[in-house]
C-alpha cells in the first residue's frame, strides 16, 4: 500500500522528455485546454493508454469471452461520453488525447458558455461556483459522465461574465508592413493618381521643350539678323562723315560765291 502521505503517481511520463515535436504539441494542448501543468496531460494520456491496451488484449481472446468484455469496455467509454453506441474496438484504438480532454469538467464548463475562457472555467470550479446535479464540485480534472453533462450549472448565484480587455501585443515588422499596404480600392485610386501625375508631368515636359525650341529658334534668327544690322550700322557710320564733308564743302562754296558777289557790287 505504501505511505498514505506519499501517494503513488497516477501517470507515466514520456520516454523521450526532450523530443521537440512532442514538446510543441504538449505546449499547444496545455494552452488550448487551460491545463495547470503537463502532469494533467500525462494523466489523460495514461487513461487513454490503458483503454487501448485493454482493447488490444480483447482482440487476442476467444470470441465468446471477447464479446462479453467488449461490451463492458465500450459501455464504460459510452458512459464517459468518449464514444457513441455504435462504436467498435477499432474506434477505441483510433482515439486521441483530445477526445479525453473534452470530457473534463473544465472544458465542458467552457464549451457550455458558463465561462469565457478555459482558465476562467478552472477558476470558477476551484472557487466553488460550479455544481453538478445541485452538488458543488471543485475538481476541474473530473471526467464528466454523459448523463451529468446537462445538469452542470452555477452553484447558487449566477456569475456575471465580463469581456476581457484586448491585450496589446507588439506587432512584428511583417504585420506592420501588411497593415500599411493599401486595399484594392486604395490601390486603384493610387494607380490612377500616379497615372495622372505622370501624364501631367509629360505634358509639362513637352511644353517646356516647345518653349525651349521656340527660344532657340528666335535666338538663331537674332544671331542671323545681328550681322546684317551691324553691317547697316557700319555703313551708316561710314556714310555720315562723307555727307558732313560734302555739306562743309557746299557751305564753303556758297560763302565764296557770296563774297565774290559782294566784291562785284562794290566795284
C-alpha positions as CSV (number, residue, x, y, z in Angstrom):
1,X,0.0,0.0,0.0
2,X,2.7,2.4,0.9
3,X,2.8,5.6,2.9
4,X,-0.6,7.5,2.6
5,X,1.4,10.8,2.8
6,X,3.4,9.8,-0.3
7,X,0.8,8.8,-2.9
8,X,1.7,6.9,-5.9
9,X,1.8,8.6,-9.3
10,X,-1.3,8.3,-11.4
11,X,0.5,9.0,-14.6
12,X,3.5,7.8,-16.6
13,X,5.9,10.4,-18.1
14,X,7.1,10.3,-21.7
15,X,10.0,8.1,-22.6
16,X,11.7,10.9,-24.6
17,X,11.2,14.0,-22.4
18,X,13.1,16.4,-24.7
19,X,11.6,15.5,-28.1
20,X,10.9,18.7,-30.0
21,X,7.6,17.7,-31.8
22,X,6.1,16.3,-28.6
23,X,7.1,19.3,-26.5
24,X,5.4,21.6,-29.1
25,X,2.2,19.6,-29.2
26,X,2.0,19.4,-25.4
27,X,2.5,23.1,-25.2
28,X,-0.3,23.7,-27.6
29,X,-2.7,21.4,-25.8
30,X,-1.8,22.9,-22.4
31,X,-2.6,26.4,-23.8
32,X,-5.8,25.3,-25.5
33,X,-7.4,23.5,-22.6
34,X,-6.0,25.7,-19.8
35,X,-4.2,23.0,-18.0
36,X,-2.2,23.8,-14.9
37,X,0.8,21.7,-15.8
38,X,1.8,18.8,-18.1
39,X,1.0,16.2,-15.4
40,X,-2.7,16.7,-16.1
41,X,-2.0,16.0,-19.8
42,X,0.1,12.9,-18.9
43,X,-2.7,11.7,-16.6
44,X,-5.2,11.7,-19.5
45,X,-2.7,10.0,-21.8
46,X,-2.3,7.2,-19.2
47,X,-6.1,6.7,-19.1
48,X,-6.2,6.5,-22.8
49,X,-3.2,4.2,-22.9
50,X,-4.9,1.8,-20.5
51,X,-8.1,1.7,-22.6
52,X,-6.1,1.0,-25.7
53,X,-4.2,-1.8,-24.0
54,X,-7.4,-3.4,-22.9
55,X,-8.8,-3.3,-26.5
56,X,-5.6,-4.9,-27.8
57,X,-5.9,-7.7,-25.2
58,X,-9.5,-8.3,-26.1
59,X,-8.6,-8.8,-29.7
60,X,-6.3,-11.7,-28.7
61,X,-9.0,-13.5,-26.7
62,X,-11.6,-16.1,-27.9
63,X,-14.8,-14.8,-29.5
64,X,-17.2,-15.6,-26.6
65,X,-15.0,-14.0,-23.9
66,X,-14.2,-11.1,-26.1
67,X,-17.8,-10.2,-26.8
68,X,-18.6,-10.1,-23.1
69,X,-15.6,-7.9,-22.2
70,X,-16.0,-5.8,-25.3
71,X,-19.5,-4.7,-24.2
72,X,-18.1,-3.7,-20.8
73,X,-15.2,-1.6,-22.4
74,X,-17.4,0.1,-24.9
75,X,-20.1,0.7,-22.3
76,X,-17.7,2.4,-20.0
77,X,-16.4,4.7,-22.8
78,X,-20.0,5.5,-23.8
79,X,-21.0,6.5,-20.2
80,X,-17.9,8.7,-20.1
81,X,-19.1,10.3,-23.3
82,X,-16.0,9.5,-25.3
83,X,-17.6,7.0,-27.8
84,X,-21.1,6.5,-29.3
85,X,-23.3,3.4,-29.0
86,X,-22.4,2.0,-32.4
87,X,-18.6,2.1,-31.7
88,X,-16.3,-0.9,-32.0
89,X,-12.8,-1.9,-30.8
90,X,-11.2,-0.3,-33.8
91,X,-12.7,3.1,-32.7
92,X,-11.0,2.6,-29.3
93,X,-7.6,2.2,-30.9
94,X,-8.2,5.3,-33.0
95,X,-8.9,7.6,-30.0
96,X,-6.8,10.7,-29.4
97,X,-5.9,12.7,-26.3
98,X,-8.3,15.5,-27.3
99,X,-11.3,13.1,-27.0
100,X,-10.5,12.6,-23.3
101,X,-9.6,16.2,-22.6
102,X,-13.0,17.3,-24.0
103,X,-14.7,15.3,-21.2
104,X,-13.0,17.2,-18.4
105,X,-15.3,19.4,-16.3
106,X,-13.1,22.4,-17.1
107,X,-13.6,22.1,-20.8
108,X,-17.3,21.3,-20.6
109,X,-18.0,24.5,-18.5
110,X,-16.1,26.5,-21.1
111,X,-17.9,24.8,-24.0
112,X,-21.3,25.4,-22.4
113,X,-20.6,29.2,-22.1
114,X,-20.5,29.3,-18.4
115,X,-17.1,30.8,-18.6
116,X,-15.4,32.9,-21.3
117,X,-12.0,31.0,-21.3
118,X,-10.7,27.7,-20.0
119,X,-8.7,29.5,-17.4
120,X,-11.8,31.3,-16.1
121,X,-13.7,28.0,-16.1
122,X,-10.9,26.5,-13.9
123,X,-11.1,29.5,-11.5
124,X,-14.9,29.1,-11.2
125,X,-14.6,25.4,-10.4
126,X,-11.8,25.7,-7.8
127,X,-13.6,28.7,-6.1
128,X,-16.7,26.5,-5.8
129,X,-19.0,28.3,-8.3
130,X,-19.9,25.2,-10.4
131,X,-22.3,22.4,-9.4
132,X,-23.3,19.0,-10.9
133,X,-26.8,17.9,-10.0
134,X,-27.0,20.6,-7.4
135,X,-23.8,19.4,-5.7
136,X,-20.8,21.7,-5.6
137,X,-17.7,20.3,-7.4
138,X,-14.2,21.8,-7.1
139,X,-12.2,19.4,-9.3
140,X,-11.5,20.8,-12.8
141,X,-10.0,17.5,-14.0
142,X,-13.2,15.5,-13.2
143,X,-14.3,13.3,-16.2
144,X,-18.0,14.1,-16.6
145,X,-20.4,11.3,-17.5
146,X,-22.8,11.7,-20.4
147,X,-25.8,11.7,-18.0
148,X,-24.4,14.5,-15.8
149,X,-23.4,16.8,-18.7
150,X,-26.8,18.5,-18.8
151,X,-27.0,19.2,-15.1
152,X,-23.8,21.3,-14.9
153,X,-24.7,24.8,-13.8
154,X,-23.7,27.6,-11.4
155,X,-23.7,27.0,-7.7
156,X,-26.4,29.3,-6.1
157,X,-25.7,32.7,-7.7
158,X,-25.2,33.2,-11.4
159,X,-21.8,34.6,-12.3
160,X,-21.5,37.8,-14.3
161,X,-19.2,37.4,-17.3
162,X,-17.3,40.4,-18.5
163,X,-15.5,40.5,-21.7
164,X,-11.7,40.8,-21.1
165,X,-9.9,43.8,-22.5
166,X,-7.9,43.0,-25.6
167,X,-4.2,42.6,-24.7
168,X,-2.0,44.9,-26.7
169,X,0.8,42.9,-28.3
170,X,3.8,44.3,-30.1
171,X,3.4,43.9,-33.9
172,X,6.2,42.5,-35.9
173,X,7.7,44.2,-38.9
174,X,5.8,42.0,-41.4
175,X,2.4,42.7,-39.7
176,X,3.0,46.5,-39.8
177,X,4.1,46.2,-43.4
178,X,0.9,44.3,-44.3
179,X,-1.3,46.8,-42.4
180,X,0.4,49.6,-44.2
181,X,-0.4,48.1,-47.5
182,X,-3.5,49.8,-49.1
183,X,-6.7,48.0,-50.0
184,X,-7.8,47.2,-53.6
185,X,-9.8,50.4,-53.9
186,X,-7.0,52.5,-52.5
187,X,-4.6,50.7,-54.8
188,X,-6.8,51.7,-57.8
189,X,-7.0,55.3,-56.6
190,X,-3.3,55.5,-56.1
191,X,-2.6,54.0,-59.5
192,X,-5.0,56.4,-61.1
193,X,-3.3,59.3,-59.3
194,X,0.1,58.2,-60.3
195,X,-1.0,57.9,-64.0
196,X,-2.5,61.4,-63.8
197,X,0.8,62.7,-62.3
198,X,2.9,61.0,-65.0
199,X,0.7,62.4,-67.8
200,X,0.7,65.9,-66.3
201,X,4.5,65.7,-65.9
202,X,4.9,64.5,-69.5
203,X,2.7,67.4,-70.8
204,X,4.7,69.9,-68.8
205,X,7.9,68.5,-70.2
206,X,6.6,68.7,-73.7
207,X,5.6,72.3,-73.2
208,X,9.0,73.2,-71.7
209,X,10.7,71.5,-74.7
210,X,8.5,73.5,-77.1
211,X,9.3,76.7,-75.3
212,X,13.0,75.9,-75.4
213,X,12.8,75.1,-79.1
214,X,11.0,78.4,-79.8
215,X,13.6,80.3,-77.7
216,X,16.4,78.6,-79.6
217,X,14.8,79.4,-83.0
218,X,14.3,83.1,-82.0
219,X,17.9,83.2,-80.8
220,X,19.2,81.8,-84.0
221,X,17.2,84.3,-86.0
222,X,18.5,87.1,-83.9
223,X,22.1,85.8,-84.4
224,X,21.4,85.7,-88.2
225,X,20.0,89.2,-88.1
226,X,22.7,90.7,-85.9
227,X,25.5,90.7,-88.6
228,X,23.1,92.4,-91.1
229,X,22.2,95.1,-88.6
230,X,25.9,95.5,-87.7
231,X,26.8,96.0,-91.4
232,X,24.0,98.5,-91.8
233,X,25.1,100.4,-88.8
234,X,28.7,100.4,-90.0
235,X,27.6,101.6,-93.5
236,X,25.6,104.4,-91.9
237,X,28.5,105.4,-89.8
238,X,30.7,105.5,-92.9
239,X,28.2,107.4,-94.9
240,X,27.6,110.1,-92.2
241,X,31.2,111.6,-92.2
242,X,31.2,111.7,-96.1
243,X,27.9,113.6,-96.0
244,X,29.3,116.0,-93.4
245,X,32.4,116.8,-95.5
246,X,30.2,117.4,-98.6
247,X,28.0,119.7,-96.7
248,X,31.0,121.6,-95.4
249,X,32.3,122.0,-99.0
250,X,29.0,123.2,-100.2
251,X,28.9,125.8,-97.4
252,X,32.4,127.0,-98.3
253,X,31.5,127.3,-101.9
254,X,28.4,129.3,-101.0
255,X,30.5,131.6,-98.9
256,X,33.0,132.1,-101.7
257,X,30.2,132.9,-104.1
258,X,28.6,135.4,-101.8
259,X,31.9,137.2,-101.2
260,X,32.5,137.4,-105.0
261,X,29.1,138.8,-105.5
262,X,29.8,141.5,-102.8
263,X,33.1,142.4,-104.4
264,X,31.5,142.9,-107.8
265,X,28.8,145.0,-106.3
266,X,31.4,147.3,-104.6
267,X,33.2,147.9,-107.8
